[in-house]
Amino acid sequence: MNLPKFYPITDTHLSRLSHAEQVSRLRDGGARFIQLRDKRLAPREFYEATEAALDIARERGVRLIVNDRADIALALGADGVHLGQDDLDPAAARRLLGERFIIGYSTHTVAQAIEAARLPVDYIALGPIYPTRTKENPAPTVGLEALHRVRDAIDPTVALVAIGGITRANARATLDAGADSVALISALLDTPDKIIERTKELRKSLG
């Protein structure tokens, strides 16, 4: 699939903003593809937060991916779901969601990524590429060499997203190493009043 060159992921703990407000500000900066991620909210609260964010996304022409919760993505008609290694199996998610939904899948090694590319997913995420502060107990960093190896090994129709420690300073090099898109969290969100400005700057720098 064709992905935008950058892929923001929301974080209410870091930004101190609702998911809906983050989507609004990220879109004002030029983001068109956003993932909602929240490990702290109860299921009902996450459902309600996703519903509010989807209202904004639909108004603003943003495709919204729900982290982990395929059931919530399906119930609300989100654009897709992003699954981790310990979440619902991608094949089961595809049976549940059908072909219309986008399915992304996290991987943390070259072997995992190559295997994941054979599953019924639209994109795989590899990381952390660089050291990251936004995830508790992150997997070991894999670096740009692993990213390049995965890109060479998988079907070009499966999009490759690089995640973990991505900043404006290293985003271009990460794309050049083989990523179709770079996922960012703290580089865009850790100063809430600069989200729009930072997103615009990133978009401009990536062309």
C-alpha positions as CSV (number, residue, x, y, z in Angstrom):
1,M,0.0,0.0,0.0
2,N,1.0,3.6,-0.4
3,L,1.7,5.3,2.9
4,P,2.5,9.0,3.6
5,K,6.1,9.5,4.4
6,F,5.4,10.1,8.0
7,Y,2.9,8.4,10.4
8,P,2.2,10.1,13.7
9,I,1.0,8.1,16.7
10,T,-1.0,9.7,19.5
11,D,0.0,9.7,23.2
12,T,-2.2,11.4,25.8
13,H,0.4,10.9,28.6
14,L,3.1,12.6,26.6
15,S,1.0,15.4,25.0
16,R,-1.5,15.9,27.8
17,L,-4.1,16.3,25.1
18,S,-7.1,14.2,24.1
19,H,-6.7,11.9,21.1
20,A,-9.2,14.1,19.2
21,E,-7.2,17.2,19.9
22,Q,-4.0,15.5,18.8
23,V,-5.6,14.4,15.6
24,S,-6.8,17.9,15.0
25,R,-3.4,19.5,15.5
26,L,-1.5,16.8,13.6
27,R,-3.9,17.3,10.7
28,D,-3.4,21.1,10.8
29,G,0.3,20.3,10.4
30,G,-0.3,18.1,7.4
31,A,-0.6,14.6,8.7
32,R,-3.0,12.3,6.8
33,F,-2.5,8.9,8.4
34,I,-2.6,8.7,12.2
35,Q,-2.6,5.9,14.8
36,L,-4.5,6.1,18.0
37,R,-2.6,4.4,20.8
38,D,-3.4,4.3,24.5
39,K,-2.3,1.6,26.9
40,R,-3.8,3.2,30.0
41,L,-7.5,3.7,29.2
42,A,-10.1,1.1,30.0
43,P,-11.9,-0.4,27.0
44,R,-15.0,1.8,27.3
45,E,-12.9,4.9,27.7
46,F,-10.8,4.0,24.7
47,Y,-13.9,3.4,22.6
48,E,-15.3,6.8,23.5
49,A,-11.9,8.5,22.8
50,T,-11.6,6.7,19.5
51,E,-15.2,7.7,18.5
52,A,-14.4,11.4,19.3
53,A,-11.1,11.2,17.3
54,L,-12.8,9.6,14.4
55,D,-15.3,12.4,14.2
56,I,-12.4,14.8,13.8
57,A,-10.6,12.5,11.4
58,R,-13.6,12.2,9.1
59,E,-14.1,15.9,9.0
60,R,-10.5,16.5,8.2
61,G,-9.8,13.7,5.6
62,V,-7.5,11.7,7.9
63,R,-7.2,7.9,7.9
64,L,-7.3,6.6,11.4
65,I,-5.7,3.4,12.6
66,V,-6.6,2.0,16.0
67,N,-3.8,0.3,18.0
68,D,-4.5,-3.2,19.3
69,R,-8.3,-3.1,19.4
70,A,-9.7,-4.7,16.2
71,D,-13.1,-4.9,17.9
72,I,-13.2,-1.1,18.4
73,A,-11.9,-0.5,14.9
74,L,-14.6,-2.6,13.5
75,A,-17.4,-1.3,15.7
76,L,-16.6,2.4,14.9
77,G,-15.6,1.9,11.2
78,A,-12.1,3.1,11.6
79,D,-9.7,2.7,8.7
80,G,-7.7,0.0,10.2
81,V,-5.9,-1.6,13.2
82,H,-2.3,-1.9,14.2
83,L,-1.4,-5.2,16.0
84,G,1.5,-6.1,18.2
85,Q,3.3,-9.4,18.6
86,D,1.0,-10.3,21.5
87,D,-2.3,-9.1,20.0
88,L,-4.8,-10.7,17.8
89,D,-3.2,-12.8,15.0
90,P,-3.2,-10.8,11.8
91,A,-4.9,-13.7,9.9
92,A,-7.7,-13.7,12.4
93,A,-7.9,-9.9,12.2
94,R,-8.3,-10.1,8.5
95,R,-11.1,-12.6,8.8
96,L,-12.8,-10.4,11.3
97,L,-12.3,-7.1,9.5
98,G,-12.4,-8.1,5.8
99,E,-10.4,-6.7,3.0
100,R,-11.4,-3.0,3.3
101,F,-9.6,-2.5,6.6
102,I,-5.9,-1.7,6.8
103,I,-3.9,-4.0,9.0
104,G,-0.5,-3.2,10.3
105,Y,1.8,-5.4,12.4
106,S,4.7,-4.7,14.7
107,T,8.0,-6.5,14.4
108,H,11.3,-6.3,16.3
109,T,13.8,-8.4,14.3
110,V,14.6,-9.0,10.7
111,A,13.3,-12.6,11.0
112,Q,10.0,-11.4,12.4
113,A,9.6,-8.8,9.7
114,I,10.2,-11.2,6.9
115,E,7.8,-13.7,8.3
116,A,5.2,-11.0,9.0
117,A,5.4,-9.9,5.3
118,R,3.9,-13.2,4.4
119,L,0.8,-12.6,6.5
120,P,-2.4,-10.8,5.3
121,V,-1.2,-7.4,6.4
122,D,-0.9,-4.1,4.5
123,Y,2.2,-2.8,6.3
124,I,4.7,-4.0,8.8
125,A,6.4,-1.8,11.4
126,L,10.0,-2.5,12.3
127,G,11.7,-1.1,15.4
128,P,12.9,0.4,17.5
129,I,15.3,1.7,14.9
130,Y,16.9,4.1,17.3
131,P,16.7,4.3,21.2
132,T,13.3,5.5,22.3
133,R,11.8,7.0,25.4
134,T,8.1,6.5,24.6
135,K,7.7,2.8,25.3
136,E,8.3,1.0,28.5
137,N,10.7,-1.9,28.2
138,P,11.4,-1.5,24.5
139,A,12.9,-4.2,22.4
140,P,16.6,-3.8,21.5
141,T,17.3,-1.3,18.8
142,V,17.7,-2.8,15.3
143,G,19.3,0.1,13.4
144,L,19.2,1.1,9.7
145,E,21.1,-2.0,8.5
146,A,18.2,-4.2,9.6
147,L,15.7,-1.9,8.0
148,H,17.6,-2.1,4.7
149,R,17.8,-5.9,4.9
150,V,14.1,-6.2,5.5
151,R,13.3,-3.9,2.6
152,D,15.4,-6.1,0.3
153,A,13.8,-9.3,1.5
154,I,10.1,-8.6,1.4
155,D,7.5,-8.1,-1.3
156,P,7.5,-4.4,-2.4
157,T,3.7,-4.3,-2.2
158,V,4.0,-4.6,1.6
159,A,4.7,-1.2,3.1
160,L,7.5,-0.9,5.6
161,V,7.2,1.6,8.5
162,A,10.2,2.5,10.7
163,I,9.5,3.2,14.3
164,G,11.4,4.0,17.5
165,G,13.5,7.1,18.1
166,I,12.6,8.8,14.8
167,T,13.2,12.5,14.7
168,R,13.2,15.2,12.1
169,A,17.0,14.9,12.1
170,N,17.1,11.2,11.2
171,A,13.8,10.8,9.3
172,R,15.3,11.3,5.9
173,A,18.1,8.8,6.4
174,T,15.6,6.3,7.7
175,L,13.5,6.6,4.6
176,D,16.6,6.4,2.4
177,A,17.5,3.1,4.2
178,G,14.3,1.5,2.9
179,A,11.3,2.7,5.0
180,D,8.2,3.8,3.1
181,S,7.1,5.8,6.1
182,V,8.5,6.8,9.5
183,A,6.3,6.7,12.7
184,L,6.8,9.5,15.2
185,I,5.6,10.2,18.7
186,S,7.7,12.4,21.0
187,A,9.3,14.3,18.1
188,L,5.9,15.7,17.3
189,L,4.0,15.6,20.6
190,D,6.3,16.3,23.6
191,T,5.6,20.1,23.3
192,P,1.9,20.3,22.7
193,D,1.8,24.0,21.6
194,K,4.3,23.2,18.9
195,I,2.6,20.1,17.4
196,I,1.3,21.9,14.3
197,E,4.6,23.7,13.7
198,R,6.7,20.6,14.1
199,T,4.5,18.5,11.9
200,K,4.6,21.2,9.2
201,E,8.4,21.3,9.5
202,L,8.7,17.5,9.2
203,R,6.4,17.4,6.2
204,K,8.4,20.1,4.5
205,S,11.7,18.4,5.2
206,L,10.5,15.1,3.8
207,G,9.0,16.6,0.6
